Structure formats: C-alpha cells, structure tokens
C-alpha cells in the first residue's frame, strides 16, 4: 500500500497524466491546470516524499532513483498499466526524466519545464547558496536568496503581490525538511540517452537558475525532443500560464491516441 499523498481523478478511459511538483510545492499547485484536463484525461497528482504534509519524510539517503522507484510503486498500486504522460517542472521534471530513463516502457511522453539533468558546478553553487541560507536564516532567508534566480525581472517588477504571496508561504516547509530536499536536488545525473519517448522541454527565456542553453543541451542528448521558449523565468507555469498550458495542450494532443507518436511529434512545429 502506498504511503504517498495522491489524488486520482478524471476520465478513467482516457490517457493518464502524472503531474510531478516543483521544489517546495504540493500537488495542489497543479489545480489551475488539471481542472481543464480531467474531461479527456485521467489525472494523477501526488506529493513526493519530503513534500506536502501527508507523504513520508525524506531520509538523508534518498535519491532521485528512489523517487522514481516510488512513483513506479504508486502506478502499480493504482493499477495503471498503460504508458503514462509525465508533466513536471524543475525538480519534478528531473524526476520525470529519471523515471523515464529507468522505466522506458511505462512512459508515453514527458513535458519537462525549467529543469536540468545534471548538477553542473555553477548550478550546484546556486542551489547550495539556498541550502546555506536556509541553514543560517531559515525559510524566509532562503526565499530572499533564491528570489532573483527563480523569478523574471518582469514578474518581480509588475507583480509584487504575487511575490509577496510566495514570500508569506515560504515557511510551509521547515528548515530541516528544506535542507534534505536541497541536498537531494544536488545529487544524481539522468542518462538522457535511455529516454525513448517524445519529450517537450519548456524553457523560460529569463530563467537564470537553469538557462535556455541547459535545455537545448538536454534536447541534443534525447532521441526525440523539442525545446520551446516562453516569456518567463524559472517559474514559467506561474509567470506565463497561458503560454505554457498552450504548449502542453498541443503536445498532449500530438502524442496521445496516435500510432507512431514519436515520428509525428518530430515533424510537429510547436
């Protein structure tokens, strides 16, 4: 029996979509998107271990491989046998890539937003600055240090109320939990060459944490991948939801319910 906090809803006869949270997020963060998809798709949202209030806590030994195996166990528990479509952002997108590199036959497609597959020295310094800020000053200090890496200049200047909302919610995950998550984030590399399914990679034009160049480098090493750029920073799903969801909808329409989806996807201009 799974211990993960999850929600399975929507059209049971449709393809299954699995949404995987970004760092410090919960499954509820997808609600604005999933409410428009449940008519045609079966939708699974869940909290990985270490996230949310009900899923198990992380241990110091957990890895992305462990999180991928745990997702596989959840799919087995829910008796989902057909290949699924994985949708993730940042941390969640890396889990999706890792899962697909291990369980190739279980994945129909991946939509990966603002992510990475390996911890470069520069990226490690960025993430470690968050970890050290969290240890020294707690969640709010970590938020302030991470702020310019996550949000675009346009969003920071034009939507101060949005930034304030996330600032006030920065303490949802306490210092200890945040430290374990940030330590985990800096581990493991995904073998992109083992991913067999179509992958649409969404990059924020103003993403400082994982720049556009990271995403094109990933696409070069995946057999069937495209990159789209959106007018946003690292938090693209929040900053440019209509643009991102537009790409997601077109992608899902392309890769579901068709024969030879990979071939059709490669010939599609997004």
N, C-alpha and C positions, 0 to 999 in steps of 0.2 A: 504493500500500500504506500502511495506517495505521501511524503510529508510536505511537499511544496504547496504553497497557496496559489490556486489557479481558478480560472473561470473559462468554461467551455460553453459557447452559445452559437446561435445562428442556424444556417441551413445545413442539416446533417447530410444531405445528399450532395452538397457542393464540395469543391476542393477545400482543404484545410489550410488556414493561415495561422502561423505561430508568430506572435509578437514578443520580442525579447527586449527588456528595458535597457535604457542607458544607465550610466553610473548614478547612484543616489536617487533613482526613480523607482516607481512602483507600477504594477500592472494597470492601475487606474490612469496612468499618464497617456494611455492609448485610446481612451474612451471617445474623444472627439473624432478619431479616425474610424474606429471599429463600428460605431453606430451606423455608418453608411455602407458597411460591407456585409453585415450579418444576413441580409436578404439573400445574397448569392453565395456566400461562403460560410463554412464552419470556422469559427474564430476561437483560437486559444490564446489567452493572455495568462502570464504566470510571473511570480516573483522568484528569481533565482535565490539560492541560499545566500544569506547575508543582506538581502534586500526585503523591504516590507516588514510588517510586524509579525507575520504568521509563519513564514518559511524558516527553516533551520538557520542557525548562525554559521558563519564561516569558521573554519579552523585555520590555523597557521599553515597547514599542509595542503589545503585545497588549491586546485589549478583549473585552467580552462578545460583541460581534458576531463576533469571531474565534473565540471558544469555541463559539458557536452554529454557525458555518460548519464548524468541525472536527467537531462532532457529526454534522452532515449528511453530511460525508465518511465518517465511520465507518459510518453506516447504509447508505450506498451501497456501501462496501467489503464489508459483511456481507450485501448483497443483501436488505435488509429494506425491502420496498416498501409494505406495509400501514401505515396510520397507527399510531403508537406511543402508549403511555401513559407520560407523564413523571412521575417521582416525585423530588422534590428537597427539600432543607432548606437554608434560609438562602442562602448563596452559590450552591448547586446549584439551588435553586428559582428564583433570579433567572435563571440560565442557561436553565432550562426555560421561563420566561416570555419571555425574549428569543428563544429558538429558535422558540417558537410564534408570536411576532409577525412573524417573517420567513418561516417555512416552515409556513404555516397548514394546508396540505393534508397534511402529514406527521404531524400530531398529532391523536390521538383524544381525549385528556384530559390534565389536569395535576392532580397532587396537590402543593400547594406549602405547606411548613411553615415557620413562623417566618422570614418573608422580607420583602423590600421591592422596590420597582420603581424608586425614585429616591433619590438621596442628598440628603436634606434637610440644612440647615445643622447641626441638632442631631445627626443621625445621623453626619454627616461628622466632627464634633468627637469623638464617641465612638470611631469607627474610627481616627481619626488619633492619638488617645491611645494606642491599641495599637501603631500604627506607630512612634511616637516612643519608647515603652517598649522595643520590640524593638530599635530602633537604639541606644539608650543602654545597655540592660541585657541584651539578648539574649532568647531564647525564654522562659526562666523568668520574667523580669521582665514580659514581655508577658502571660504567662498570669495572673500575680497581678493585673495591672491589669484584665484582661478578666473575671476571675472573677465579680465581682458583677453584671456586665452579662449574663452567659450563664446562670448557674445560679439557680434559685429559692431563696428563703430556706429553704424546707422541705428541699430536697435538700442544701444546704450544712450544715444542722444535723443532719439524720438519716442522711446517707450520706457521712461523712467519708472512708471507704475509697474511694468512687467518685471523689471529688475528688482524693484522693491519687494514684490510678491515672492520671488525666489530667494531673496535675502532673508525674509522673515521665516521661510520654510527650510533654511539651511541646517537647522538643528534637529531635523527629523531623525537623522542617523547620528548617533552619538560618536564621540571621539574614538572609542575602541573599535566599533564596527567600521567606521570610515577608514581607520588605519589598515584594517585587514583587507578591505576592498581595494585600497590604493596600493597595497603591497601585492595583491593578486594581479592587478592591472599590469604591473611591470614584468610579469612572467610570460614565458612561452612564445613560440613563433608558430604561425599556422603555415603548413605546407600547401601553398596555393595550387601547386601542380596536381594535387589529388582531388581538387574540386571538379566535378563532372557536369554540374547543372549550369543553366544560364544565371548570370549574376549581373544585376544592375547596381552600379555604385554611384551614390549621390554625394557630391562634394560641394561644400559651401565655398563660394568664391572668396569670402573673407575669413575662412577658417584658419586661425593661427595655430591651434593645437595640432591638428592633422591637416596640413595644407593640401591644396588641389594636387600638387605633384605627387604626394603619397598615394593618392587614389589612382592616378594614371600608372604609377609603377606597379600597383597591385594588379590592375587590369591586364598589364602585359604578361603577367605570370599565371593568369587564369584562362582556361581553354575557351571559355565562352562568356565574355564580359564586355560591358559598355560602361562609360562614365558620363554622367550628366552633371552640369554645374548649375547651382541655384544661388540666388541673391541673398546670402545669409552667411553667418559664421558657423561655429561648430554645432550650435543648437538649431539646426535647419528646420526641424519639424515644428519648432515653436516660432521661429522667426519668419519662416516663409511656408506656412502650412499648405496653402492652396497650390503653390508651385510644386512642392514635394508630393502631395497627395495626387496631383495630376499625373506626375511621372509614375507613381506607384500604381494607379489605376490602369494606365496604358500598359505597363509592364505585366500586371496580373492578367489582363485580357489577352496579351500575346502568348504567355507561357502556359495558360491553363486551357484544358479541353481541346487541345490540338495535337495531331500527330507530328512527330519530329519538331518539337518545340524549340530545340537548340538551333536548328537551321533557320527557322522562321524568325527567331529572336535576333540572330546575327544579321539578318537582312533588313531589320527594322530600324528606322531612324527615330530616335527619341528626341 
